[in-house]
Amino acid sequence: MIRTVLLLLWLIAAPCLAQTFELREENGFTLRKEHDSLYWLNDWRLPYPVYQFQTGDVDSDGSIDAMVGVIKGTRYYPEKGRRLFIFKQVNGKARAMWMGSKLGGALQDFRFANGRIRSLETATDSVYVVAEYKWGGFGMDFDHYLIKGTDKETATKYFSQ
């Protein structure tokens, strides 16, 4: 009797539970949203809101890596902000390559373009820069600016190119 009741409860609840998960799959990586501040990248628990997810060969080793933008504070920058995490895939599991606290300015968005990470950043509240970073062995190294000291609209155009 108890098993029957539990089975009925599970059958009723299972479709509702399945709808709370959001899945995104790219190149062998699966980002699963459990709720607004808990995500999973394959087996890696990300207890932060995620604003961006992309894949590409960040370190030019021939294998695809995952770039996940999270919102969190850090030891040296305790105010919550947009951060970039980069993961490798090892035997189907996500393993951290870089858990960045900061690129240059305050990160607004990023995308993978031409083998580099392109960032849209603010230097102050109304001054924007678009920069590109490349893998430097232990994290991201600044490569060059596409534009700096500009307004949001102009920066967004350069960022999107």
Protein Blocks (a to p, Z undefined) as FASTA:
>chain_A
ZZmmmmmmmmmmmmmmmmmpccddeehiacddfblmbccehjaccfbdcfbdcdddfkon
opacdddddddddfklmbgcddddddddeehiacdfbdcfbfklccfbdcdeehiacddd
dfblmlccddddddehiacddfbdfbghiafklmmmmmmZZ
